Amino acid sequence: MANKRPIVVYGASGFSGRLVAEWLREYNLPFVAAGRNRKRLEEVMSHVPGIETANYEIAETDGSVDALTRLFEGAKVVCNTVGPFLYNGPRVVEACWKAGCHYVDIGGEQTWVRTVAEQWGEKFAAKGLLAAPGTAFMSAISDAAARIMLEAAAIDTLEFLTMFNGIPTFGSTQTIFAVIPTDAFYLEQNQYKQWPRAKPYEVVVPGSVTTQLALPWGGFPHPVWFREHPQIANVKSLGGLLNRQIMEAVVATEKQFEEEIRPLPKAEQEKKLAEMAAAVQGSTPPRENTREQRTIDVVLGRGSTASAQCVIYGTCCYRQTGLVQAFAAKNLVHRAPRKAGFASAAEAFGARELLREVESTGLAKAHIS
């Protein structure tokens, strides 16, 4: 389908998709709000603040590779917000490649990020296209901070901690449960090593007198982004919610999976996990409040004798995600990415540029030392 509007927001009727549309409207960028249900798309878009001034259209699609390819033809970039990406990402990234447009998504599942890197990186690079999963609050902003730290210190080891206080959306909840069966890896001397299953970690969060619980949560994208890095050899990433009760429930679910669900066939595993996720979060949460939905990223770097650290205090993780997606789309509309093929947002658009954009909105502030 010929399309004069350069950006397609796929999954625009979801919580995150709507926020991407809000930021695209702020940037005065034309876009297509796409998804499976036109009525739902129209309803959601009608509630986007200032949408009457936006240059956009609505497109309904059945979500098949052929239909998505036709929808994406003529666009420059697709912002994919339809998770879990383990299940829904393959059709979209294939359609982007066939249509000849850049691909960015909000998924941080390590298994999915590895799939894009290993199966699509070279294919996209051959066409001069970008494939950038994980272009979101979790973990693009901490990645940008780490790359700035590398400029000033001779470090070869990175540790990341990402925590937020908020209500996971339906899509995020589905993703949390979808990654439970997957293998999570950290990086040790540029080789993947597997995290123990269903094991929580006590972590120290700056600004808090009590410790919090964190999980590898599928492994995060950082070890994949840095696996071939000439300077970095070791990477570990942990994260979770700043709510110990919720994290204890997640740990209990992971243990239940190992004991009761893993022995089942894969299709049955996925079905039960989806049912469990729907029982936890089946509706759209309220709009984020800057005084309640706080975020924090901690990045620690270490070398033989050198060290560096960064703490990023922020708010509203989903609004940050919407901004990062729109920032990526704006860049791709106007210029080629700094790196084609598989890349992180910081590699594709510049670490300082990405961090500066988030800080300029007041949604986050990095303190690097």
JOJO-V759311 format. One line per field, one symbol per residue. ss: DSSP state (H for helix, E for strand, - for the rest). phi: phi as a letter, one per 40 degrees, with the letter a starting at -180 (. if undefined). Layout:
# JOJO-V759311
ss->???
phi->???
This chain:
# JOJO-V759311
ss->------EEEE----HHHHHHHHHHHH----EEEEE--HHHHHHHH-----HHH--EEEEE----HHHHHHHH----EEEE----HHHHHHHHHHHHHHH--EEEE----HHHHHHHHHHHHHHHHH---EEE----HHHHHHHHHHHHHHHH----EEEEEEEE-----HHHHHHHHH------EEEE--EEEE------EEE--------EEEE-HHH--HHHH--------EEEEEEEE--HHHHHHHHHHHHHHHHHH----HHHHHHHHHHHHHHH-------------EEEEEEEEE----EEEEEEEEE-HHHHHHHHHHHHHHHHHH------EE--HHHHH-HHHHHHHHHH---EEEEE-
phi->.cacccbbccgcccdcdccccdcccccfbcabcbicbcccccccccbcdgcccccaabbcacgcccccccccdgccabccbcbccdcbcdcccccccccgbcbbabcbccdcccccccbbdccccccgbbbbcgcadbaccccccccccccbbcbbbbbbbbbabibccdcccdcdcccdcccbbbbbfgbcbccccfbcbcbcbdgbcbcbcbbcfghgcdcccbcbccbcbbabbbaiccaccccccccccccccccbbdccddccdcccccccccccabbcccccbccbccbabbbbbabcbcaaaabbcaafcccccdcccccccdccccacccbcgcacccccbhcccccccccccgcaacbba
